[in-house]
Amino acid sequence: MFFDLDNFHTPSSPLPKEKSSRSNFLLENISEFYSWYMFWDSRLEDRSLIYEKISRMLRIITISNQGGHFLTWLEEEKIAEAFDVLKDNLYQSNIKVQELPFFLGAIIDKSIEKNAKARLVDEITRVEYTYLIRTPSPIEEGVSKKIREEMEFIITQISPKLPDIHAAAVAKNLNLLLKKQVSLEELPEKLRLCYKNWL
């Protein structure tokens, strides 16, 4: 099964924009990687999963850039370097196209391993993909709105003032939520429970 790319949406980011030339360069660098990959390999079923992985990375950078300020200069440099190395290895056929989702996942994992706020952004993005983007059937508008409101609330709380221990706790709760089977109608309340007493 693969997604219809014509109806494929990138997760939203509700925070007000703030300029960061370094972060903007990194966003452009990763976007260019995806554009290069799209031109290089046209297999639709592979592109959908790769798009999801890349958009998760882009969202981490975007939320940090738009007010979260949780990625350090060194972390951004390492992300940029990882994508450059990945592109070179693909071009030189050192890795197979089928391995690309694994390597993209490894870049994400390394980026969030010791950064609680980056992990929180990634977990809420995974919730959005699981319940709102990858879902095979239409979602009732009122239910979708309630889910997005809860997710956006969590994102708007990510700032330099948020203690890492709180971000880590919410991220862990979201990760546990993803391992359960929760109905769309239950999800808004479950999301509230994930951040209750932490945000």
Residue pairs with C-beta under 8 A, 6 or more apart in sequence:
2 44
2 45
2 48
2 49
3 48
3 51
3 133
3 134
5 44
5 47
5 48
5 51
8 48
8 51
8 133
9 133
10 55
10 58
10 59
11 55
11 59
11 125
11 128
11 129
11 133
12 148
12 152
13 59
13 62
13 63
13 66
13 155
14 152
14 155
14 156
15 63
15 66
15 67
15 68
15 155
15 156
15 158
16 66
16 67
17 66
18 65
18 66
18 67
20 65
22 73
22 76
23 61
23 64
23 65
23 71
23 76
24 65
25 80
26 61
26 76
26 79
26 80
27 58
27 61
27 62
27 65
29 80
29 83
29 84
30 54
30 57
30 58
30 61
30 79
30 83
31 58
33 54
33 83
33 86
33 87
34 50
34 51
34 54
36 87
37 47
37 50
37 90
37 100
38 47
40 90
41 47
41 97
43 97
46 97
46 98
46 100
46 101
49 101
50 100
50 101
50 104
52 129
52 133
53 101
53 104
53 105
53 108
54 104
55 125
56 108
56 122
56 125
56 126
56 129
57 79
57 104
57 107
57 108
57 111
59 121
59 122
59 125
60 71
60 108
60 111
60 112
60 118
60 121
60 122
60 125
61 71
61 76
61 79
63 121
63 155
63 158
64 70
64 71
64 117
64 118
64 121
67 158
67 159
68 117
68 121
68 158
68 159
68 160
69 159
69 160
70 115
70 117
70 118
70 158
70 160
71 79
71 111
71 115
71 118
75 111
75 115
78 110
78 111
79 107
79 111
82 107
82 110
83 107
86 95
86 100
86 103
86 104
86 107
88 94
89 95
90 97
90 100
95 103
108 122
111 118
112 118
112 119
112 122
113 119
116 164
116 165
116 167
116 168
116 171
117 158
117 162
117 164
117 167
119 167
119 168
119 171
120 154
120 158
120 167
120 168
120 170
120 171
120 174
121 155
121 158
122 171
123 170
123 171
123 174
123 175
123 178
124 151
124 154
124 155
124 174
126 174
126 178
127 151
127 174
127 177
127 178
127 191
128 151
130 178
131 147
131 184
131 187
132 139
132 144
132 147
132 148
135 184
139 184
140 184
143 184
143 185
143 187
143 188
144 184
146 188
147 184
147 187
147 188
147 191
149 188
150 187
150 188
150 191
150 192
151 191
153 195
153 199
154 170
154 191
154 194
154 195
154 199
157 195
157 199
158 167
162 199
166 198
166 199
169 198
170 194
170 195
170 198
170 199
173 193
173 194
173 195
173 198
174 191
174 194
177 190
177 191
177 194
182 190
